[in-house]
Amino acid sequence: LVSIGNICRSPIAEAVFRKLVADEKLEHKWRTDSAAVSDWNVGRSPDSRALSCLRNHGIETAHKARQITKEDFQTFDHILCMDESNLRDLNRKSNQVKDCKAKIELLGTYDPQKQLIIEDPYYGNEKDFETVYEQCLRCCKAFLEKYH
């Protein structure tokens, strides 16, 4: 699960997906992580508003931001991102990787409500983080159902 800085959207999506997988007792089938296309926030915890939003839904995360690696493209089956700019960056990076096996697509592709883009809430407020959470929940549920 990839976004530009790995402190707002992608950690929310990662934590949501981990919880869904745990609830379905499918941990042995999935390796879940999130990363950034940029190196801006490497080592940082998620935005406090993202952590607060997750806690409000009974979800904890200890994720630290990291940048996507060449190995990610070679080992993960799916790389899901939040918007078109991420998608472009990931496709460009994947073209430089030999043996890229990951299918790269927008997480919003799986949204039953057809909201393709998950907007960055960084400059928004708590309500914007809640919107991201709801989109991620819908998309991750649909994704898990498809590949379960």
Phi, psi and omega in degrees: 000120191233136171222181189293317186244348177066033175234352181238281188290308186294323175294327176296312180299317179299312182296320178297313182295318177303317181295317178300316180297317179295317180300326180271001182057046182245018184305326182292345183260346188232138167245118187244136177207169173224156184207174180246153170280335181258172177252017186302316192246018185309130179090349182278149171287162176301157175310139183301329179288328176293316179297318179296316179300313180297315179301322178300338179254015176074028182239131176250154173214144177247020186298141171242137184300140175217161178266146179297145183243166176302320182297327179302318181292334183268340186248328181277144177282326183228136168236114185251134182233175194261332183208176186294326180295317175299317181300315178299312181299317181293318178297320178297314179297320183294331178294341180266002183252125176285143178064038175291120180252349184288137170273122184256123179204169177285133175302324181298345176303332185267000184289118177299336178271004172063028173270098190292321186258134173256105188289147178291122183271003189309317182267010180260208182234187183303324180298323179293323176293322178296320177299316177300314179303312182297318177297313180299319180298312179300312184293315182294321177299313182294319178298313181297319178298321182292321187253008183288000000 
